[in-house]
Amino acid sequence: MPAIKSTIRRLAVLGGVGLALTTAAISFAACADSAVRTIKIATAAESKPLSWGALGQEPQGYEPDVLKAINAKLPQYKFVMEGAADIAQETGLATGKYDMATGGYFTSPARSKQFFIPANPIGASLMKIYSNKNSNINGMKDLVGKKIVPVTAGGGVYKFVTQWQQATPGYKIDITASSAGVPYPDRLKEVQEGKYDALILPSNLGEQTVIDNQKLAINTSEPVSIDNTYILIHKSAQNKVLNDDVNKALKALRDDGTLSKLSQKWFGEDIVKYMK
């Protein structure tokens, strides 16, 4: 009888150890899950092929693909992306609704003060001139006396041309501000047909794809202005580490050729070689 009791006691002890091990394993798994931090990201909703996909849709384009590549190198985070209007992006980032935002952003003293900005860029905005093959337009000075497609009032192209004029007063370029909002593929056709002599736009809108697909007789200049584009990160003590991690991942993706491959995929050219 004592032998039976001893056996029962040993089984009870082993059962207790097993339960303890099971509990410990569950606890460890829970800790492992909690170690993966969810990062909410706002992406541009209507900037194809840079980024598009409104709220509730899976964001697509160059920047979303780069974000996925960054996340693959940083398994301690889970990136969750959603498209947002331009004004909603920076507002949401400032309030902490979003941890990160992408949208072809340039750096500036004001943004550097308000947000964390990884030193390594995510891309580059290349301002180019699109003209008829027979026009011999290769640079800004060649636009003197030419009819240029109207640009959005207060937009990036308008600001660029205005600043160029101020820096180069000897060359007068006639530029018209407009809010007509004609799609750029139609504008490229108007340049080919001779309605306008030239169109000035950042090349990350996918112009080269349109030119190639529609076999347009359009000449594309070398960049007349180059600006790096960056990821913006909500400034908080916790996000200082996130900023450092994203910065290292961006450098790795540039070094291993991933950024070049993605820019070829979405823009039809390697923008990395222009990054400063």
MIKEZA-382760 format. One record per atom (N, C-alpha, C): x, y, z. Coordinates in steps of 0.2 Angstrom, whole numbers, padded with zeros to 4 digits, always signed. Atoms other than C-alpha are relative to their C-alpha. Layout:
% residues N
XYZ;...
//
This chain:
% residues 276
+0004-0006+0000;+0000+0000+0000;+0004+0006+0000;-0004-0005+0000;+0014+0012+0004;+0003+0002-0007;-0003-0001+0007;+0022+0009-0013;-0005+0003-0005;+0005-0003+0004;+0005+0013-0021;+0000+0008+0001;+0001-0007-0002;+0004+0030-0012;+0006+0004-0002;-0006-0004+0002;+0022+0034-0016;+0000+0001-0008;+0000-0001+0008;+0019+0031-0035;-0005+0006-0001;+0005-0005+0001;+0003+0042-0034;+0003+0007+0002;-0003-0007-0002;+0013+0056-0025;+0005+0002-0006;-0005-0002+0005;+0027+0055-0039;-0004+0002-0006;+0004-0002+0006;+0014+0056-0053;-0003+0007+0001;+0003-0007-0001;+0006+0071-0044;+0005+0005-0001;-0006-0005+0001;+0023+0080-0043;+0002+0001-0007;-0002-0001+0007;+0027+0076-0061;-0006+0004-0004;+0006-0004+0003;+0009+0082-0066;+0001+0008+0001;-0001-0007-0002;+0013+0098-0057;+0005+0003-0004;-0005-0002+0004;+0029+0100-0065;-0002+0002-0008;+0003-0001+0007;+0021+0098-0082;-0004+0006-0001;+0004-0005+0000;+0008+0110-0078;+0004+0007+0000;-0004-0006-0001;+0021+0123-0073;+0003+0001-0006;-0004-0001+0006;+0031+0120-0089;-0005+0003-0005;+0005-0002+0005;+0015+0122-0099;-0002+0007+0001;+0002-0007-0002;+0010+0138-0090;+0006+0005-0002;-0006-0004+0001;+0028+0145-0092;+0001+0001-0008;+0000-0001+0007;+0027+0141-0111;-0005+0005-0003;+0005-0005+0002;+0011+0150-0113;+0002+0007+0002;-0002-0007-0002;+0018+0165-0103;+0005+0002-0005;-0005-0002+0004;+0033+0165-0114;-0002+0002-0007;+0003-0002+0006;+0023+0165-0130;-0004+0006+0000;+0004-0006+0000;+0012+0179-0124;+0005+0006+0000;-0005-0005+0000;+0028+0189-0120;+0003+0001-0007;-0003+0000+0007;+0035+0185-0137;-0005+0004-0005;+0005-0003+0004;+0019+0191-0145;+0000+0008+0001;+0001-0007-0002;+0018+0207-0135;+0007+0004-0002;-0007-0004+0002;+0037+0211-0140;-0001+0003-0007;+0001-0003+0007;+0031+0214-0158;-0005+0006+0000;+0004-0006+0000;+0025+0232-0159;-0003+0002-0006;+0004-0002+0006;+0012+0237-0171;+0001+0008-0001;-0002-0007+0002;+0017+0253-0181;-0005+0002-0005;+0006-0002+0005;+0002+0262-0189;+0003+0006-0005;-0004-0004+0005;+0008+0271-0205;-0006+0003-0005;+0004-0003+0005;-0001+0284-0216;+0003+0001-0006;-0003-0001+0006;+0002+0283-0234;-0004+0004-0005;+0004-0004+0005;-0003+0294-0249;-0005-0004-0003;+0006+0004+0003;-0020+0289-0255;-0001+0001-0007;+0002-0001+0007;-0020+0296-0273;+0006+0003-0003;-0006-0003+0003;-0002+0298-0279;+0003-0006-0004;-0003+0006+0004;+0000+0283-0291;+0005+0002-0005;-0002+0006-0002;+0013+0276-0294;+0004+0000+0007;-0003-0001-0006;+0021+0283-0278;-0003-0004+0005;+0004+0003-0005;+0007+0277-0267;-0007+0002-0001;+0007-0001+0000;-0011+0275-0268;-0004-0006+0003;+0005+0005-0004;-0026+0266-0259;-0003+0004+0006;+0003-0004-0006;-0038+0275-0248;-0002-0004+0006;+0001+0004-0006;-0044+0270-0231;-0004-0006-0001;+0003+0006+0000;-0049+0252-0230;+0002-0004-0006;-0003+0003+0006;-0039+0248-0246;+0007-0002+0001;-0007+0002+0000;-0022+0239-0247;+0004+0005-0004;-0004-0005+0004;-0010+0253-0251;+0005-0003-0005;-0004+0003+0005;+0000+0250-0267;+0005+0006-0002;-0005-0005+0002;+0015+0258-0275;+0007+0000+0002;-0007+0000-0002;+0033+0262-0273;+0001+0000+0008;-0002-0001-0007;+0033+0268-0255;-0003-0006+0004;+0003+0006-0004;+0021+0254-0248;+0005-0006-0001;-0005+0006+0001;+0033+0241-0256;+0006+0001+0004;-0006-0002-0004;+0048+0250-0248;-0002-0002+0007;+0002+0001-0007;+0039+0250-0231;-0001-0008+0001;+0001+0007-0001;+0035+0231-0233;+0008-0003+0000;-0007+0003+0000;+0054+0228-0237;+0003+0002+0007;-0003-0002-0007;+0059+0238-0221;-0003-0004+0005;+0003+0004-0005;+0047+0228-0211;+0003-0007+0000;-0003+0007+0000;+0054+0212-0217;+0007+0000+0003;-0006-0001-0003;+0071+0218-0210;-0001+0001+0007;+0001-0002-0007;+0063+0223-0193;-0006-0004+0002;+0005+0005-0002;+0053+0208-0187;-0003+0002+0007;+0002-0002-0007;+0051+0217-0170;-0006+0005-0001;+0005-0005+0001;+0038+0228-0178;-0005-0004-0005;+0006+0002+0004;+0021+0225-0187;-0002+0006-0003;+0002-0006+0003;+0018+0238-0200;-0007+0000-0003;+0007+0000+0002;+0000+0242-0203;-0001+0007-0004;+0001-0006+0004;-0003+0255-0218;-0007+0001-0002;+0006-0002+0003;-0018+0265-0223;+0001+0006-0004;+0000-0006+0004;-0021+0278-0236;-0003+0006+0004;+0003-0006-0003;-0024+0296-0230;+0001+0006-0004;-0001-0006+0004;-0027+0313-0238;+0006+0003+0003;-0007-0003-0002;-0011+0324-0237;-0001+0004+0007;+0001-0004-0007;-0018+0336-0223;-0001-0005+0006;+0002+0004-0005;-0024+0321-0213;+0007-0004+0002;-0006+0003-0002;-0007+0313-0214;+0005+0003+0005;-0005-0003-0005;+0004+0326-0205;-0004+0002+0006;+0004-0002-0006;-0011+0331-0193;+0000-0007+0004;+0000+0007-0004;-0012+0312-0188;+0007-0001+0003;-0007+0001-0002;+0007+0311-0187;+0001+0004+0006;-0002-0005-0005;+0008+0326-0176;-0004-0002+0007;+0004+0002-0006;-0006+0320-0164;+0002-0007+0003;-0001+0007-0002;+0001+0302-0163;-0005-0005-0002;+0004+0005+0003;-0013+0294-0172;+0004-0005-0005;-0004+0004+0004;+0000+0288-0184;+0007+0000+0003;-0007+0000-0002;+0018+0282-0180;+0005+0003-0005;-0004-0002+0006;+0025+0285-0197;-0005+0003-0006;+0004-0003+0005;+0019+0294-0213;+0005+0000-0006;-0003-0001+0007;+0025+0293-0232;-0004+0003-0005;+0004-0004+0005;+0020+0304-0246;+0004+0004-0004;-0005-0004+0004;+0035+0310-0256;+0002+0006+0004;-0002-0005-0004;+0040+0321-0241;+0007+0003-0001;-0006-0003+0000;+0054+0334-0242;+0002+0001+0007;-0002-0002-0007;+0064+0338-0226;+0000+0008+0000;+0000-0008-0001;+0063+0356-0219;+0002+0001+0007;-0001-0001-0007;+0068+0364-0203;-0006-0001+0005;+0006+0000-0004;+0050+0365-0197;-0001-0008+0001;+0001+0007-0001;+0048+0346-0200;+0005-0003+0004;-0005+0004-0004;+0064+0341-0193;-0001+0002+0008;+0001-0001-0007;+0059+0350-0177;-0006-0003+0003;+0006+0003-0002;+0042+0342-0176;+0000-0007+0000;+0000+0007+0001;+0046+0325-0182;+0007-0003+0000;-0006+0003+0001;+0059+0312-0182;+0000-0002-0007;-0001+0001+0008;+0066+0310-0200;+0006-0004-0001;-0006+0004+0001;+0078+0295-0204;+0004+0004-0005;-0005-0003+0005;+0094+0302-0212;+0000-0003-0007;+0000+0003+0007;+0093+0290-0226;-0007+0001-0003;+0006-0001+0004;+0080+0294-0239;-0004-0006-0002;+0004+0006+0003;+0066+0283-0245;+0000+0000-0008;+0000-0001+0008;+0067+0290-0263;+0002+0007-0002;-0003-0007+0002;+0070+0306-0273;-0006+0002-0005;+0005-0003+0004;+0058+0318-0282;+0005+0003-0006;-0004-0003+0006;+0066+0322-0300;-0005+0004-0004;+0004-0004+0004;+0059+0337-0308;+0003+0000-0007;-0003+0000+0007;+0060+0335-0327;-0005+0004-0005;+0004-0003+0005;+0054+0343-0343;-0001-0005-0006;+0002+0005+0005;+0044+0333-0355;-0002+0005-0007;+0001-0004+0006;+0044+0340-0373;-0001-0004-0006;+0000+0004+0006;+0041+0335-0391;+0007-0002-0003;-0007+0003+0002;+0055+0325-0399;+0004+0005-0004;-0003-0005+0004;+0058+0339-0411;+0001+0007+0002;-0001-0006-0003;+0059+0353-0399;+0007+0003+0002;-0007-0002-0002;+0077+0353-0394;+0000+0003+0007;+0000-0002-0007;+0072+0357-0376;+0003-0005+0005;-0003+0004-0005;+0084+0350-0363;+0001+0003+0007;-0001-0003-0006;+0085+0362-0349;-0005+0006+0001;+0004-0006-0001;+0076+0377-0341;+0001+0006-0004;-0001-0006+0004;+0084+0390-0351;-0003-0001-0007;+0003+0001+0007;+0077+0382-0367;-0007+0001+0000;+0007-0001+0000;+0060+0386-0361;-0002+0007-0001;+0001-0007+0001;+0062+0405-0364;-0004+0000-0007;+0004-0001+0006;+0048+0410-0377;-0004-0006-0002;+0004+0006+0001;+0040+0392-0376;-0007+0001+0004;+0006+0001-0003;+0022+0388-0372;+0000-0006+0005;-0001+0005-0005;+0022+0378-0355;-0007-0002+0002;+0006+0002-0003;+0008+0368-0349;-0001+0003+0007;+0001-0003-0006;-0001+0377-0335;+0001-0004+0006;-0001+0004-0006;+0004+0372-0317;-0005+0001+0005;+0004-0001-0006;-0005+0370-0301;+0002+0006+0004;-0002-0006-0004;-0006+0387-0292;+0002-0002+0007;-0003+0001-0007;+0005+0386-0276;+0003-0007+0000;-0003+0007+0000;+0011+0368-0281;+0007+0000+0000;-0007+0001+0000;+0028+0361-0281;+0003+0003-0006;-0003-0003+0006;+0031+0365-0299;+0000+0007-0001;+0001-0008+0000;+0025+0383-0298;+0006+0003+0005;-0006-0003-0004;+0037+0386-0283;+0007-0001-0003;-0006+0001+0003;+0051+0378-0292;+0002+0005-0005;-0001-0004+0006;+0049+0388-0308;+0001+0007+0003;-0001-0007-0003;+0047+0404-0297;+0006+0001+0003;-0006-0001-0003;+0062+0401-0287;+0006+0000-0005;-0005+0000+0005;+0072+0397-0303;+0001+0007-0003;+0000-0006+0004;+0067+0413-0311;+0003+0005+0005;-0003-0005-0005;+0072+0423-0295;+0008-0001+0000;-0007+0002+0000;+0089+0414-0296;+0004+0001-0007;-0003+0000+0007;+0091+0416-0315;-0004+0006-0003;+0004-0006+0003;+0084+0434-0319;+0001+0001-0007;-0002-0001+0007;+0092+0434-0336;-0005-0004-0005;+0004+0005+0005;+0080+0421-0343;-0008+0001+0003;+0007-0001-0002;+0061+0425-0343;-0004-0006-0003;+0005+0005+0002;+0049+0410-0343;-0007+0002+0001;+0007-0001-0001;+0031+0412-0345;-0004-0006+0003;+0003+0005-0003;+0022+0401-0333;-0007+0002+0002;+0007-0002-0002;+0003+0401-0330;-0002-0005+0005;+0003+0004-0005;-0005+0395-0314;-0007-0002-0002;+0007+0002+0001;-0021+0385-0315;-0002-0006+0005;+0003+0006-0005;-0032+0373-0305;-0005-0004-0004;+0005+0004+0004;-0040+0364-0320;+0001-0007+0001;+0000+0007-0002;-0033+0348-0314;+0000-0005-0006;+0000+0004+0006;-0031+0340-0332;+0005-0006+0002;-0004+0006-0001;-0023+0322-0330;+0007+0001-0004;-0007-0001+0003;-0004+0322-0334;+0000-0004-0007;+0000+0004+0006;-0007+0308-0347;-0003+0004-0006;+0003-0004+0005;-0018+0320-0357;+0005+0006-0002;-0005-0006+0001;-0005+0334-0355;+0006-0002-0004;-0005+0002+0004;+0008+0323-0362;-0002-0001-0008;+0003+0000+0006;-0003+0320-0377;+0000+0007-0004;+0001-0007+0003;-0006+0339-0379;+0007+0002-0002;-0006-0002+0002;+0013+0341-0379;+0002-0003-0007;-0002+0004+0006;+0016+0328-0393;-0004+0003-0006;+0005-0003+0005;+0001+0336-0403;+0002+0007-0002;-0002-0006+0002;+0009+0353-0402;-0004+0006+0004;+0004-0005-0003;-0004+0362-0391;+0005+0004+0005;-0005-0003-0005;+0010+0365-0378;+0007-0002-0003;-0007+0002+0001;+0029+0365-0380;+0003-0005+0005;-0003+0003-0005;+0033+0358-0364;-0004-0001+0007;+0003+0002-0007;+0027+0350-0347;+0005-0001+0005;-0005+0000-0005;+0037+0352-0331;-0004-0004+0006;+0003+0004-0005;+0033+0338-0318;+0005-0004+0004;-0004+0005-0003;+0041+0327-0305;-0001-0007-0003;+0001+0007+0004;+0045+0310-0314;-0003-0006+0004;+0002+0006-0003;+0039+0299-0300;-0008-0001+0000;+0007+0001+0001;+0021+0301-0306;-0002-0006-0005;+0001+0006+0005;+0024+0287-0319;+0000+0003-0007;+0000-0003+0006;+0026+0298-0334;+0003-0005-0006;-0004+0004+0005;+0039+0287-0343;-0004-0007-0002;+0004+0006+0001;+0027+0272-0341;-0006+0002-0005;+0006-0002+0004;+0013+0282-0350;+0004+0001-0007;-0004-0001+0007;+0026+0287-0364;+0001-0006-0003;-0002+0006+0003;+0032+0270-0367;-0007-0004-0002;+0006+0003+0001;+0014+0262-0366;-0004+0002-0006;+0004-0003+0006;+0006+0274-0378;+0005+0002-0006;-0005-0001+0006;+0022+0276-0389;+0000+0007-0002;+0000-0007+0001;+0022+0295-0387;+0007+0002-0002;-0007-0003+0002;+0036+0305-0396;+0002+0006+0004;-0002-0005-0006;+0041+0314-0380;+0007-0001+0002;-0006+0000-0003;+0058+0319-0375;+0000+0002+0007;+0000-0001-0007;+0062+0318-0357;+0007+0003+0002;-0007-0003-0002;+0076+0329-0350;+0003-0003+0006;-0003+0002-0007;+0088+0325-0336;-0003+0004+0005;+0003-0004-0006;+0082+0331-0319;+0003+0007+0000;-0002-0007-0001;+0082+0350-0318;+0000+0002+0007;+0000-0001-0007;+0079+0349-0299;+0000-0007+0003;+0000+0007-0003;+0082+0334-0287;-0001+0002+0008;+0001-0001-0008;+0075+0333-0269;-0001-0007+0002;+0001+0006-0003;+0077+0318-0258;-0007+0000+0003;+0006+0001-0004;+0061+0311-0250;+0001-0004+0006;-0001+0003-0006;+0059+0305-0233;-0006-0003+0004;+0005+0003-0005;+0049+0295-0220;-0001+0005+0006;+0000-0004-0006;+0042+0306-0206;-0003-0005+0006;+0002+0004-0005;+0040+0298-0189;-0002+0004+0006;+0002-0004-0006;+0030+0304-0174;+0005+0001+0006;-0006-0002-0005;+0042+0312-0161;-0003-0002+0007;+0001+0002-0006;+0041+0302-0145;+0006-0004+0003;-0005+0004-0003;+0053+0293-0133;+0001-0007-0003;+0001+0007+0003;+0047+0276-0139;+0003+0000-0007;-0001+0000+0007;+0049+0281-0157;+0008+0002-0002;-0007-0001+0002;+0068+0286-0156;+0003-0006-0002;-0002+0006+0002;+0072+0268-0157;-0002-0002-0007;+0003+0001+0007;+0060+0266-0172;+0004+0004-0005;-0003-0004+0005;+0068+0280-0181;+0007-0003-0001;-0007+0003+0001;+0086+0272-0178;-0001-0006-0004;+0001+0006+0003;+0079+0255-0184;-0002+0001-0008;+0002-0001+0007;+0071+0262-0200;+0005+0003-0004;-0006-0003+0003;+0086+0272-0204;+0005-0005-0002;-0004+0005+0002;+0097+0257-0204;-0003-0005-0005;+0003+0004+0005;+0085+0247-0214;+0000+0003-0007;+0000-0003+0006;+0084+0260-0227;+0007+0000-0003;-0007+0001+0003;+0103+0260-0229;+0001-0006-0003;-0001+0006+0003;+0103+0242-0231;-0004-0002-0006;+0004+0001+0006;+0089+0242-0244;+0003+0004-0006;-0004-0004+0006;+0099+0255-0254;+0006-0004-0002;-0006+0004+0001;+0115+0245-0252;-0001-0006-0004;+0001+0007+0003;+0108+0228-0257;-0004+0001-0007;+0003-0001+0007;+0099+0236-0273;-0008-0001+0000;+0007+0000+0000;+0081+0234-0267;-0003+0006-0002;+0003-0006+0001;+0077+0252-0268;+0000+0002-0008;-0001+0000+0007;+0084+0252-0286;-0005-0004-0004;+0005+0005+0003;+0073+0237-0291;-0007+0003+0001;+0007-0003+0000;+0057+0245-0284;-0001+0006-0004;+0001-0006+0004;+0060+0261-0292;-0001-0001-0008;+0001+0003+0007;+0062+0252-0309;-0007-0002-0001;+0007+0003+0001;+0046+0243-0306;-0005+0005+0000;+0005-0005+0000;+0036+0258-0302;+0001+0006-0004;-0001-0007+0003;+0044+0273-0310;+0003-0001-0007;-0003+0001+0006;+0053+0264-0325;+0007+0003+0000;-0007-0003+0000;+0070+0272-0320;+0002-0001+0007;-0003+0001-0006;+0082+0270-0306;+0001+0007+0003;-0001-0006-0003;+0080+0285-0295;+0005+0001+0006;-0005+0001-0005;+0093+0279-0282;+0006+0004-0002;-0006-0003+0002;+0107+0286-0292;+0000+0007+0000;+0001-0007-0001;+0100+0303-0290;+0000+0002+0007;+0000-0001-0007;+0099+0302-0271;+0006+0004+0002;-0006-0004-0003;+0110+0315-0262;+0003-0004+0006;
//
